[in-house]
Amino acid sequence: MPLYIGTPATPIVFERPGVVTIGCNIHDWMIGYIYVADTPYVGKTGRDGKIRLENLSPGRYVVLVWHPRLQDAEEATRRAVTIDGPAAVDLAWRLTLKPELRPRRAPIPGQHGYR
């Protein structure tokens, strides 16, 4: 996905569900993720680790959790939940994460290391 000043980026359509990993071809430590879902019921947790999905119709749903450093496969987080009415349903997961790998880089002259 080359980007140039003054040239609009070509749109990309993600047609299959899953995780798309994107990185910077200049700064190899810069990485991001796009999660493509086949449902409108998707969200990102807040700093407190919680998410609230509202206005769900009664029925049976399957809930999965994803994190870029998830130790096990995303499928291992799968849970079924039945929504009977407007009352809230609380679900909680305890995730095991892989260690965060941050490459050591040479210090920049005039600076005292990285934060």
N, C-alpha and C positions, 0 to 999 in steps of 0.2 A: 504494500500500500504506500507507494511513494508520495511524499508531500512536498510541495514546492511553494514558496512565497508567491502570492498572487494567483495561484492556480487552485481552483476548488478541487477537493478530493472526489474521486469517483465513488459513488455510493456502492456499498456492499450489502447484498441481501443474504442473510443466513437462513437457509431453507431447512436445515436439519437441527433437531435439538441436541444440545450438548455444550461443552465448554470450549470456547475459542481462546487460545492463549496468544497474546500479542506482545511484541517486544520492540524496543527501539534498536534500529540498526547502527546507531552511533553510540548510545550509552547502554551497554549490555546488561547493566543492573536494573534498568527500567523495564518493568513487566506489568502487564495488566490482563484482566480476564473479562470476557463477555460470556454470560450464561444465557444460552438460547433455550427457552422452555416452550413446550407445546401446550401451554395452559395460560389463561389470563391471571391465574392466582399465583403470583410471584412477588417476592419482595426482598428487600435487603434489611438486615437487622440494624438497629441503632447501636449507639455506643454501649447500651446496657445489654446487648445481645438478644433483644426481643424484637419480634415483629407482630403486627396485628393485621390480619386479613378480615375485612368487613364485608357485609352484605352477601354472605355465602348462602345459597339456597340449601334447604335441608337435603341431606343425602350422604352418601359415603364418599370419602375423599382419601387419596393416598398422599402422604406428606414425605418429602425428602429434604435433606439438608446437604448443602455443598459448601466446602471451604477449600481454598487453593492448597492448603497443607494437610488436608484430611488424610489420616493414616490408612483407613480402610476405604474400600470402594464406596461411592455415594449410595449405592444400592443397600449397603449395610445400615443406612440411617432410615430406611423405609418404614413408615408406620401408617396403618389405616385408622381413620377416625370417622365417626358418624356424627353428623350435625342434625340434631332433632328440631331445633328451633332457634330463637334469637339469643339464647344464653351463650356465654363465652365458654370456650373449651380451651383449656391450657395443656400444652404439650411441652416437654423439656427433653433435651438431649445432653449427654456428656460426651464431648468429642475428644478423641485422641489425635493430636496434631503431630506431624513430622517436624523436626527441628527446622528453624528458619536458617537458611544458608545465605549468608551475606559475604560476598567476596571481599577480601582485603584489597584496597587500592593504594597506590603510592600516594603519599601526602603531597598536597599542592604547595609549592614554594611560598613562604610567607604566612602559611596557616599552621595551626597547631593540631593537626589531625582532624578526624571526622567525628561528628556527634552522632 
